[in-house]
Amino acid sequence: MYFNSSFKVVPMKAKRPDLNDSGQILLPPSVLSQLTAHAELPFPLVFAIKPYNKNKFKHCGVNEFTSAEGRVCVPEWVMKDLELKSDDFVSVSTVTKIPDGTYIKFEPQSVDFITGISNPAAVLEIILRKYTVPV
């Protein structure tokens, strides 16, 4: 099932501040209705958000289908990365295949991360659960 539509951007912190540091978006209930009208849905649901007139995009998961109709709630870091402002229009489309990653390297921003946390791997696992797709 392929889905593609235009939405106005709303900052995530306006509706769900707890998701502002995640890789997830909120879409309107009508999107869920359109997606479930077809028999096969890919899981996890992954969407590409692309600003008009810019050659960049981000992959995001969907947390809920609770935003206002015609609006997509987007984390601020995604808005910044895509150079979006509130009420800008974006294209949101389903993504059926994301290439498998082959390498990832995590580096602490400071020594405090390693010395101040007893189990850094567990902390990273908890934080990464907020993201459907690695960013």
C-alpha positions, -999 to +999 in steps of 0.1 A: +000+000+000+015+033-010+003+065+007+013+101-002-003+133+009+004+169+018+002+182+054+009+214+073+036+210+099+029+214+136+057+213+162+055+181+183+059+200+215+025+217+209+006+184+212+029+158+227+060+172+243+070+137+255+076+128+218+097+158+209+129+139+213+118+109+193+118+098+157+080+096+156+053+117+141+015+121+147-008+118+117-046+124+114-071+096+119-080+097+082-045+084+073-051+053+095-085+048+078-069+049+043-041+026+053-063+000+070-087-001+040-060-023+023-053-058+034-016-057+038+002-031+059+039-031+063+051-030+099+066-010+114+049+018+095+076+042+083+070+075+065+092+098+046+087+135+053+099+158+025+096+195+024+085+210-009+113+227-029+141+210-009+161+180-018+161+163+016+139+141+036+137+122+069+123+088+077+100+087+108+078+062+125+042+070+135+033+070+172-005+078+169-031+089+145-044+118+166-033+150+149-058+174+135-069+167+099-045+182+074-017+184+100+014+164+109+031+168+142+068+166+138+097+166+164+116+199+165+149+183+156+133+170+124+119+204+117+153+220+122+171+193+101+146+198+072+146+236+076+108+237+084+087+262+102+052+258+117+025+257+089+050+248+061+037+221+038+054+188+035+048+156+016+043+125+038+046+091+021+049+055+032+082+038+029+082+001+022+119-008+021+147+009+039+182-004+031+198-023+060+224-004+079+259-018+077+277+003+103+270+025+132+294+042+156+284+057+189+307+082+206+300+100+239+299+137+237+318+139+269+336+117+294+307+124+318+285+100+299+308+070+306+318+079+341+284+093+353+263+063+342+267+028+355+254+011+324+258+032+292+246+003+270+212+001+288+208+039+286+214+038+248+189+010+244+162+029+262+169+061+241+170+042+208+135+027+215+121+061+207+132+057+171+115+035+145+143+041+120+179+050+129+185+087+122 
